[in-house]
Amino acid sequence: MIAREFHLKHHAVFGEVNGAEVVSHYGDALAEHAALCQAAGLLDLSFRSRFCLGGADRIRFLNGQVTNNVKDLATGEGCYAALVTAKGKLESDLSIYRLPNELLLDFEPGMGPAVAQRLEKYIIADDVQVVDVSPHYGLLSIQGPLAVRAIQGALPAIAAPAKPWGYTLLPDKTAGEVYLMNRPRTGSMGFDLFAPMEVLPEWIERLAAAVLVLGGRICGWQALDLARFEAGIPRYGVDMDESNLVLETGMEEQAISYHKGCYIGQEVIARVHSHGQVTKALTGLRLADDLPALPRAGDKLNWGNQEVGYVTSAYHSPLFKANLALGYVRSEASQPGAELAWRNSAGNGAGKIVRLPFAKNWS
């Protein structure tokens, strides 16, 4: 972790996500979460996976691999997409950016070997190179409703990219190529900054100063994951995985193009889409307030005497002051207001289905 000295100076407590070292928190995860919800938070996301695709065939090749339309992206644009199997099952979700001479892929930590293997499997006579740039480029992120103001404070001469997944190339004579991406990660405003590792300590100090002057904080993984959950955004490996059809996860609007032509898994996705719905889908649950314990990942959900789904994650939400869960529920039991029950060794409880993203009216 290149900026480790910075993190230690701010009393970081370290942890692990998918085998990668992360800052769990800086001593007060709830205060960090409040900053993400009310002001702005700075996060070091350099533990995430980052690939660049080079070669003359990179755009055509990747367009045939992912669910969204890469072919029509202009330089300066990006998109959200998924890698799926020939049967339409998820292998990874991706943020994709068209750089002047490369395609940049940002995705979950620990997924690098699997994504590389999947892509290289289909490179036959194509002029495509898959390069792991994680050791060379760091990733910093400012998230929260005041994120634009924080960027303006740190970069007063630069207009922040207005379009989600759009980006701006920052002029920096010493750093080489530094990219600022519009990338909301918590359902609010958000920007990612990709910078060479050798200048990351300078950039993290610069961005931290801009966040702190707005009443924000330097934030760790725990605060980010809680804010992401409260926004109803699934995370690969937790709320969606290789057992899920991509259409079950709520990614369809952002991540799937039905007009781009053929790609791996396209026939299955098109067939399921034409039928109108999937048999189960990611759903929000508003749980009872007086629970002895929250449900755990994998706990079965019952509708009357019928098993209709399972929990993927659960938190007590400081934002909504409520116990909430995400899980998959079969379509016949997935109407808002339906009462579901769960049980595990720590206790049992009930909850009602609510629409995603979570909202305080619980409808």
C-alpha positions as CSV (number, residue, x, y, z in Angstrom):
1,M,0.0,0.0,0.0
2,I,1.9,3.0,-1.4
3,A,0.1,5.6,0.8
4,R,0.6,3.5,4.0
5,E,2.5,6.4,5.8
6,F,-0.6,8.6,5.2
7,H,-2.9,6.0,6.5
8,L,-0.9,5.4,9.6
9,K,-0.7,9.1,10.3
10,H,-4.5,9.2,10.4
11,H,-4.7,6.2,12.7
12,A,-5.8,3.6,10.2
13,V,-7.0,0.2,11.2
14,F,-6.2,-2.3,8.5
15,G,-8.2,-5.3,7.3
16,E,-8.6,-7.6,4.3
17,V,-11.1,-7.9,1.4
18,N,-10.7,-10.8,-1.0
19,G,-7.1,-11.2,0.1
20,A,-6.2,-7.5,-0.5
21,E,-5.1,-5.2,2.4
22,V,-7.6,-2.4,3.0
23,V,-8.1,0.4,5.6
24,S,-11.1,-0.8,7.5
25,H,-11.6,2.5,9.3
26,Y,-9.7,5.4,10.9
27,G,-11.0,4.9,14.4
28,D,-14.7,5.9,13.9
29,A,-16.4,4.0,11.1
30,L,-19.9,5.5,11.9
31,A,-18.5,9.1,11.7
32,E,-16.9,8.2,8.4
33,H,-20.2,6.8,7.2
34,A,-22.0,10.0,8.2
35,A,-19.4,12.0,6.2
36,L,-20.2,9.9,3.1
37,C,-23.9,10.5,3.6
38,Q,-23.8,14.2,4.5
39,A,-20.6,15.7,3.1
40,A,-17.8,14.0,1.4
41,G,-15.4,11.2,2.1
42,L,-11.9,10.4,0.7
43,L,-11.1,6.7,0.1
44,D,-8.0,4.9,-1.0
45,L,-9.3,2.2,-3.3
46,S,-6.0,1.1,-4.7
47,F,-6.7,-2.4,-3.5
48,R,-9.2,-2.9,-6.3
49,S,-8.2,-4.7,-9.5
50,R,-7.3,-2.6,-12.6
51,F,-6.5,-3.9,-16.1
52,C,-5.6,-2.2,-19.3
53,L,-6.4,-3.7,-22.7
54,G,-4.1,-2.7,-25.5
55,G,-3.8,-3.7,-29.2
56,A,-5.5,-2.7,-32.4
57,D,-8.4,-5.1,-31.8
58,R,-9.1,-4.2,-28.1
59,I,-12.4,-2.4,-28.7
60,R,-13.9,-5.0,-31.0
61,F,-12.7,-7.8,-28.7
62,L,-14.0,-6.4,-25.5
63,N,-17.3,-5.5,-27.1
64,G,-17.8,-9.2,-27.8
65,Q,-17.1,-10.1,-24.2
66,V,-19.2,-7.8,-22.1
67,T,-22.9,-6.9,-21.8
68,N,-22.7,-3.2,-22.5
69,N,-21.8,-1.3,-25.7
70,V,-18.0,-0.6,-25.7
71,K,-17.8,-0.2,-29.5
72,D,-19.6,3.2,-29.5
73,L,-17.8,4.7,-26.6
74,A,-15.9,7.9,-27.5
75,T,-12.5,8.7,-25.9
76,G,-13.5,10.3,-22.6
77,E,-16.4,8.0,-22.0
78,G,-17.0,4.8,-20.0
79,C,-19.7,2.4,-19.0
80,Y,-20.7,-0.2,-16.5
81,A,-20.9,-3.8,-17.7
82,A,-20.7,-7.4,-16.8
83,L,-18.7,-10.4,-17.9
84,V,-21.0,-13.4,-18.2
85,T,-20.7,-17.1,-19.2
86,A,-22.3,-18.5,-22.3
87,K,-25.2,-19.4,-20.0
88,G,-25.7,-15.8,-18.9
89,K,-24.2,-16.3,-15.4
90,L,-22.0,-13.5,-13.8
91,E,-18.3,-13.8,-13.8
92,S,-17.5,-10.1,-12.8
93,D,-18.9,-6.6,-13.0
94,L,-16.7,-3.9,-14.5
95,S,-16.3,-0.2,-14.9
96,I,-14.8,0.3,-18.4
97,Y,-13.2,3.5,-19.7
98,R,-12.1,4.3,-23.2
99,L,-8.7,6.0,-22.9
100,P,-6.9,7.4,-25.9
101,N,-4.8,4.2,-26.6
102,E,-6.2,1.7,-24.1
103,L,-9.3,0.4,-22.4
104,L,-9.2,0.6,-18.6
105,L,-11.1,-1.9,-16.5
106,D,-11.8,-1.4,-12.8
107,F,-13.3,-4.2,-10.8
108,E,-13.4,-6.1,-7.4
109,P,-10.2,-6.9,-5.6
110,G,-9.0,-10.4,-5.9
111,M,-10.7,-11.0,-9.2
112,G,-7.7,-10.3,-11.4
113,P,-6.6,-13.9,-12.2
114,A,-10.2,-15.0,-13.0
115,V,-10.9,-12.0,-15.2
116,A,-7.5,-12.4,-17.0
117,Q,-8.2,-16.1,-17.6
118,R,-11.6,-15.4,-18.9
119,L,-10.5,-12.7,-21.4
120,E,-7.4,-14.6,-22.5
121,K,-9.4,-17.7,-23.2
122,Y,-11.1,-15.9,-26.1
123,I,-8.0,-14.1,-27.5
124,I,-7.1,-16.3,-30.5
125,A,-5.9,-14.3,-33.5
126,D,-6.7,-10.9,-32.0
127,D,-4.2,-8.1,-31.5
128,V,-5.1,-7.6,-27.8
129,Q,-2.9,-7.5,-24.7
130,V,-4.3,-7.8,-21.2
131,V,-2.1,-5.9,-18.7
132,D,-2.5,-5.8,-14.9
133,V,-1.8,-2.1,-14.1
134,S,-2.8,-2.4,-10.4
135,P,0.9,-2.2,-9.3
136,H,1.5,0.9,-11.4
137,Y,-1.7,3.0,-10.9
138,G,-3.4,3.9,-7.7
139,L,-7.1,4.7,-7.2
140,L,-8.4,7.4,-4.9
141,S,-12.1,8.2,-4.6
142,I,-14.2,11.1,-3.3
143,Q,-17.8,10.1,-2.6
144,G,-20.8,12.0,-1.1
145,P,-23.2,14.9,-1.8
146,L,-20.3,17.5,-1.6
147,A,-18.0,15.5,-3.9
148,V,-18.2,18.1,-6.7
149,R,-17.2,20.9,-4.3
150,A,-14.3,18.7,-3.0
151,I,-13.0,18.2,-6.5
152,Q,-13.3,22.0,-7.2
153,G,-11.3,22.7,-4.0
154,A,-8.6,20.2,-5.0
155,L,-8.6,21.0,-8.7
156,P,-9.9,24.6,-9.1
157,A,-8.8,24.9,-12.8
158,I,-10.5,21.6,-13.8
159,A,-14.2,21.0,-14.6
160,A,-15.3,17.8,-13.1
161,P,-16.8,15.4,-15.7
162,A,-20.6,15.7,-15.5
163,K,-21.6,12.4,-17.1
164,P,-21.4,9.2,-15.1
165,W,-18.5,7.1,-16.3
166,G,-17.1,10.1,-18.2
167,Y,-13.6,11.3,-17.4
168,T,-11.2,14.1,-17.7
169,L,-7.4,13.8,-18.3
170,L,-5.6,16.0,-15.8
171,P,-2.6,18.0,-16.9
172,D,0.3,17.0,-14.5
173,K,3.9,17.5,-15.8
174,T,5.4,15.3,-13.1
175,A,2.7,12.5,-12.8
176,G,2.2,11.5,-16.3
177,E,-1.4,10.5,-17.0
178,V,-3.9,11.2,-14.2
179,Y,-7.6,10.5,-14.9
180,L,-10.6,11.9,-13.0
181,M,-13.7,9.7,-13.5
182,N,-17.3,10.5,-12.6
183,R,-18.0,7.3,-10.7
184,P,-20.7,7.3,-8.0
185,R,-20.3,4.4,-5.6
186,T,-22.8,5.1,-2.9
187,G,-25.9,6.3,-4.7
188,S,-24.8,9.9,-4.4
189,M,-22.1,11.9,-6.2
190,G,-18.7,10.4,-6.6
191,F,-15.4,10.7,-8.5
192,D,-12.4,8.3,-8.9
193,L,-8.9,9.5,-9.5
194,F,-6.4,7.2,-11.2
195,A,-2.8,8.3,-10.6
196,P,0.7,6.7,-11.0
197,M,1.8,5.1,-7.8
198,E,4.8,7.4,-7.4
199,V,2.6,10.5,-7.1
200,L,-0.2,8.9,-5.1
201,P,1.0,10.2,-1.7
202,E,1.0,13.8,-3.1
203,W,-2.5,13.4,-4.5
204,I,-4.0,11.8,-1.4
205,E,-2.8,14.7,0.7
206,R,-4.3,17.2,-1.8
207,L,-7.7,15.5,-1.9
208,A,-7.7,15.0,1.9
209,A,-7.3,18.7,2.4
210,A,-10.2,19.5,0.0
211,V,-12.5,17.0,1.8
212,L,-11.6,18.1,5.3
213,V,-12.3,21.8,4.7
214,L,-15.9,20.8,3.8
215,G,-16.4,19.0,7.0
216,G,-15.8,15.6,5.4
217,R,-13.5,12.8,6.5
218,I,-11.0,10.3,5.3
219,C,-13.0,7.1,5.2
220,G,-12.3,3.3,5.3
221,W,-13.9,0.2,3.8
222,Q,-16.5,-0.3,6.5
223,A,-18.1,3.1,5.9
224,L,-18.0,2.7,2.1
225,D,-19.6,-0.8,2.2
226,L,-22.3,0.3,4.5
227,A,-23.2,3.3,2.3
228,R,-23.1,1.2,-0.8
229,F,-25.5,-1.3,0.9
230,E,-27.9,1.5,2.0
231,A,-28.1,2.6,-1.6
232,G,-29.2,-0.9,-2.6
233,I,-26.1,-1.4,-4.8
234,P,-25.1,-5.1,-5.0
235,R,-21.4,-6.0,-4.7
236,Y,-19.9,-8.9,-6.6
237,G,-19.0,-11.8,-4.3
238,V,-21.5,-10.7,-1.7
239,D,-24.9,-9.8,-3.2
240,M,-24.2,-11.4,-6.6
241,D,-21.9,-14.1,-7.9
242,E,-21.4,-16.8,-10.5
243,S,-24.7,-18.4,-9.4
244,N,-26.8,-15.4,-10.6
245,L,-28.1,-14.5,-14.0
246,V,-27.1,-10.9,-14.7
247,L,-30.8,-10.0,-15.0
248,E,-31.5,-11.1,-11.5
249,T,-29.1,-8.5,-9.9
250,G,-30.7,-5.2,-10.8
251,M,-27.9,-4.3,-13.1
252,E,-30.0,-4.3,-16.3
253,E,-30.6,-0.6,-16.8
254,Q,-26.9,0.4,-16.3
255,A,-25.0,-2.6,-17.5
256,I,-26.8,-4.2,-20.5
257,S,-27.3,-3.0,-24.1
258,Y,-29.9,-4.8,-26.2
259,H,-28.8,-3.2,-29.4
260,K,-25.0,-3.8,-29.5
261,G,-25.0,-7.2,-31.3
262,C,-23.4,-10.5,-30.2
263,Y,-21.4,-11.2,-27.1
264,I,-20.7,-14.2,-24.9
265,G,-24.0,-15.0,-23.1
266,Q,-26.1,-12.6,-25.3
267,E,-28.6,-15.3,-26.5
268,V,-29.6,-16.3,-23.0
269,I,-29.9,-12.8,-21.7
270,A,-32.0,-11.8,-24.8
271,R,-34.3,-14.8,-24.3
272,V,-34.8,-14.1,-20.6
273,H,-35.5,-10.4,-21.3
274,S,-38.0,-11.3,-24.0
275,H,-40.0,-13.4,-21.5
276,G,-40.5,-10.4,-19.3
277,Q,-39.0,-11.4,-16.0
278,V,-36.6,-13.7,-14.2
279,T,-37.8,-16.3,-11.6
280,K,-36.0,-14.5,-8.8
281,A,-34.5,-11.0,-8.3
282,L,-32.5,-9.0,-5.8
283,T,-34.9,-7.5,-3.3
284,G,-34.7,-5.2,-0.3
285,L,-36.1,-6.2,3.1
286,R,-37.1,-3.9,6.0
287,L,-36.5,-6.1,9.1
288,A,-38.0,-5.8,12.6
289,D,-36.3,-3.3,15.0
290,D,-36.1,-5.6,18.0
291,L,-34.1,-8.5,16.5
292,P,-31.7,-10.6,18.7
293,A,-29.4,-10.8,15.7
294,L,-29.4,-9.9,12.0
295,P,-29.8,-12.6,9.4
296,R,-26.7,-14.0,7.8
297,A,-25.7,-14.5,4.2
298,G,-27.4,-17.7,3.0
299,D,-30.2,-17.7,5.5
300,K,-33.4,-19.0,3.8
301,L,-36.4,-16.7,3.4
302,N,-39.9,-18.2,3.9
303,W,-43.2,-16.9,2.7
304,G,-45.7,-18.8,4.8
305,N,-44.6,-22.4,4.6
306,Q,-42.9,-21.9,1.3
307,E,-39.1,-21.2,0.9
308,V,-38.9,-18.4,-1.6
309,G,-35.3,-17.0,-1.4
310,Y,-32.2,-16.3,0.7
311,V,-30.4,-13.4,2.3
312,T,-27.1,-12.1,0.9
313,S,-26.3,-9.3,3.4
314,A,-27.8,-7.4,6.3
315,Y,-26.9,-4.3,8.3
316,H,-28.3,-2.0,10.9
317,S,-28.6,1.2,8.8
318,P,-27.6,4.5,10.6
319,L,-29.0,6.4,7.7
320,F,-32.5,4.9,7.9
321,K,-32.3,3.9,11.6
322,A,-33.5,0.5,10.7
323,N,-32.4,-3.1,10.2
324,L,-32.2,-3.9,6.5
325,A,-31.2,-6.8,4.3
326,L,-30.7,-7.6,0.6
327,G,-31.6,-11.0,-0.8
328,Y,-33.0,-12.9,-3.7
329,V,-36.8,-13.6,-3.7
330,R,-38.8,-15.6,-6.2
331,S,-41.2,-13.5,-8.3
332,E,-44.4,-15.0,-6.8
333,A,-43.4,-13.6,-3.3
334,S,-41.6,-10.4,-4.3
335,Q,-44.4,-7.8,-4.1
336,P,-43.6,-4.8,-1.8
337,G,-45.2,-5.4,1.5
338,A,-45.0,-9.2,1.4
339,E,-44.0,-10.6,4.8
340,L,-41.0,-13.0,4.8
341,A,-39.5,-14.9,7.8
342,W,-36.0,-16.2,8.4
343,R,-34.3,-18.4,11.1
344,N,-30.8,-19.2,12.1
345,S,-28.9,-20.5,15.1
346,A,-28.8,-17.0,16.7
347,G,-32.5,-16.4,16.4
348,N,-35.3,-15.7,14.0
349,G,-37.3,-12.8,12.6
350,A,-39.4,-11.3,10.0
351,G,-39.3,-8.5,7.5
352,K,-41.3,-7.0,4.6
353,I,-40.2,-6.5,1.1
354,V,-39.4,-2.9,0.1
355,R,-38.4,-1.4,-3.2
356,L,-34.7,-0.7,-4.0
357,P,-33.0,1.7,-3.5
358,F,-34.1,1.8,0.2
359,A,-36.2,4.8,1.1
360,K,-37.7,6.0,4.3
361,N,-41.3,5.5,3.3
362,W,-40.6,1.7,3.1
363,S,-42.9,1.2,0.1
